[in-house]
């Protein structure tokens, strides 16, 4: 049975652990490199507790990174500008 689905759904490419590992090695931002490495481990089949223990980060952080990746892809892992105090006088 044919469903009337949009074409982009058929062209989805899932990232591989090797691709994410290569991206993490090329990344200069340390926190972003750690997130990419965690996702590489996740795609290899490791559970979130194992990932947290091997990378020495909290399981909560790994859970958040994986959830963000699964919902929004690699763009959700990019480093965001840190919020700070707004200067009153410029």
N, C-alpha and C positions, 0 to 999 in steps of 0.2 A: 504494500500500500504506500503510495506517495503522499507525503505531507508537504504542504505549501510553506516551506521554511526559507528564510532568507539565505542567499548564497554564502555569506561570510561564515556561517556556522559550519560549513563543510570544509573550510580552508583553515581551521584552527590548527596551530602547531604547538604541541606541548614542548616545554623546555626539557632538556635531558639533564641528568646530573653532571655529565661531562661538560655540557655547555655552561652551566652555572658555575662549575669549578673553574673553567677558563675565564669567565667573567670576573670571578672573585680574585683570581691571580693578577688580572689586569687593572683592577680597581685600586685607586690611590687613597680613597676615603676609607679609613679603618673600620668604622661602624658599619658602613655599607658592605664592605668586604666580608665582615662577620655574618651579616644577614644572608648574603649570597651563599656563603659556605654552609650555613645552617640549612638553607633550602636544598642545596645539593645533597646533603645527608638525608634530608626528608624524602627526596625523590628516589634515593637509593633504597629506601624502605626502612630506615632506622626510625624508632619511635621518638617522640618529642623529649622524653626523659633522657634517653641515651644521648641525644643531640646536646641537650643542656649540660649534661655532665662532661661530655668530651670538649665542648667549647667554653666551659666554665662560665656560663651565663644562667640566668634564672629560666625555669621551665615556662614561666608566664611570658617572658620575652619571646621564647621560641613559639609558643602558642599564638601570640599576636602576629609575629612575622609570617607564620604559615597561613593564618586566617586571612591576613591582608593579601598575601600572594594568591591564595585561592580565589579571593573575591575580585581583586583588581589587577593581578599580574605583576610583572616586574616593576612597573611604574610606581607601585605602592611602596617599594623598598628604597626608593631614592631618598637621600638625605634632605630633610626639610630645613629651612632657615629657622634658627632658634628664635623664639619670641624674646623680646627684651624690652627694656624701658624705652619709651618714646622720648626723644630729646625735646625739651621745651623751647630752647633757643638754638637756632642754627646759624 
